[in-house]
Amino acid sequence: MLKLSNAALLEAYERAKKIRVEPAFIKLLVEEMKRRGM
C-alpha cells in the first residue's frame, strides 16, 4: 500500500468505490490519502 504513487492510490480508491470491496480496505485507502495530505 505505502509503495503506491499518489495517482495509483487515487485510482485504487476510485475502483474500490465502484466494486464491492471490504469497507475496511476502503477505510485503509482513505487513511493513507489523509496521511499523504491528498
C-alpha positions in Angstrom: 0.0 0.0 0.0 2.6 2.5 1.0 4.6 2.0 -2.2 1.7 3.2 -4.4 2.2 6.5 -6.0 -0.5 9.2 -5.3 -2.1 8.6 -8.7 -2.2 4.8 -8.1 -3.7 5.4 -4.7 -6.4 7.6 -6.1 -7.1 5.0 -8.8 -7.4 2.2 -6.3 -9.8 4.3 -4.3 -12.0 5.1 -7.3 -12.1 1.4 -8.4 -12.8 0.3 -4.8 -15.8 2.5 -4.7 -17.2 1.1 -7.9 -16.9 -2.6 -6.9 -17.9 -4.2 -3.7 -14.8 -4.5 -1.5 -14.4 -4.7 2.2 -15.2 -1.4 3.9 -12.0 -1.9 6.0 -10.0 -1.8 2.7 -11.7 1.5 1.6 -11.0 2.9 5.1 -7.3 1.9 4.7 -7.1 3.8 1.4 -8.8 6.9 2.9 -6.5 6.9 5.9 -3.5 6.6 3.6 -4.8 9.5 1.4 -5.3 11.6 4.6 -1.8 10.8 5.7 -0.4 12.0 2.4 -2.4 15.2 2.6 -4.4 14.4 -0.5 
